Amino acid sequence: MRKVVFKWFSISFCIIAALSFSSCYYDYGVDTSNSDIVVTLRNPDYNFQGVTKYRLVDSVVQIGGELTHAYDNTIISSLRSNLNALGWLEVQDSVGAGIVSVAAGITKSTYTVSYGSDWWYYWGYYWYYPPYYSYTYTYTTGTVVTLLTDLNQANGGKAPVQWSATMNGIAEAGGSVSARISSGISQAFTQSPYLK
Amino acid sequence: MSKILKIMMIVVLAGLASDKAMSQSYYTSFEYSAAFNMGKASEYISEPGWAGFSIAIKKATRKNVTYGLVLGWNVFNKEATNATTQINNGAVYGSYAKYYNYYPILASVGYMFKRNRAKVIPYVQANLGAYYIYQKLKLGVYDINNDNWHFGFGPEIGLIFPVSREVGIVVNGKYNYALSSGQNLRGEDDNSYSFINANIGFVYMK
């Protein structure tokens, strides 16, 4: 009886071990459909309930990297739409009761990733250098940054940032970059309910 | 008189030899290991780690005291697609995957309550040594990694079910506590870990 139990235990053990290790490392891969992240941060001491008006800086700042103005209109219109949805009124003044300033910046960076290009990576097969199964791929990421400042609190020419939203993702053709920027900006406002 | 003494000595030695032949001194186990985070570690990943294994080698003395080595590997992972995570003064939205890898390398001292010809061999054990802990966060296109060596310890209780004189099934539970070392992924100095293992596997007795 014990040996029968042991036999079935052995078979079950091997199956469970194989199943558990096959799901060991989940890799969701990275493409335009799931690379986007949106990070929002706020000053917890700032009273967002007191904001009723905004001034939107109507040009998008290029922050180093590879310059592009292709998405400026998308960024500005998406911001305006979401700021209006908060019930805030757009004004041209930067300073005044209940007025904040909102500005956006964009940058693009290209990365090249290589696997298996170091001889030590395959130390047991270094005589095959370069490794016969190495590969390289390139991807470009884009980052849109939105900053909300209150110039009424400016000190020495500097105004502290009260809220920021950073959107990052793969910026390549085929992924409808404009739609993803627009969606990312909307998500930034969705995950910041304290702005209302 | 001397003949009787010689005969007695032969009988005693033969008895000892036969006892030694029947009792197993070395226990080597290969175990499937599930792990369950506790404390701060469970704040990062609360789901059980179903992938893992452990190898334990120990020698038993005649007084049923054992000493040996425990090696292991446990993996935890948690992933989400397009999820919002609250952070200090903000939020992060996107797809992410989180990982923990625990590699205990421990010395053990224990006691077996029964040994020879027992149907079940219960034992208790204390483990002490090092834990190599690797933490990873994959967020969007970014990978953030963190790894540290920790000093740690923990008790273990278990049962061995001998199937034959040389092979058995072992079931055990371990509590692990790895003392704080370095910083965690958030940059916090409190980087201690605690987790429980539930293991089942084969044991070879010799």
Interface residues (C-beta under 8 A of the other chain):
Chain A: R2 K3 V5 F6 F9 S10 F13 I16 A17 S20 F21 S23 C24 Y25 Y26 D27 Y28 V30 N34 S35 D36 I37 V38 V39 T40 L41 R42 N43 P44 Y139 T141 N168 G169 I170 Q187 Q191 S192
Chain B: Y32 W50 A51 G52 F53 V75 N77 E79 T81 N82 T84 N89 G90 A91 V92 Y93 G94 S95 A97 Y99 K138 L139 G140 V141 Y142 V163 S164 V167 I169 I200 G201 F202
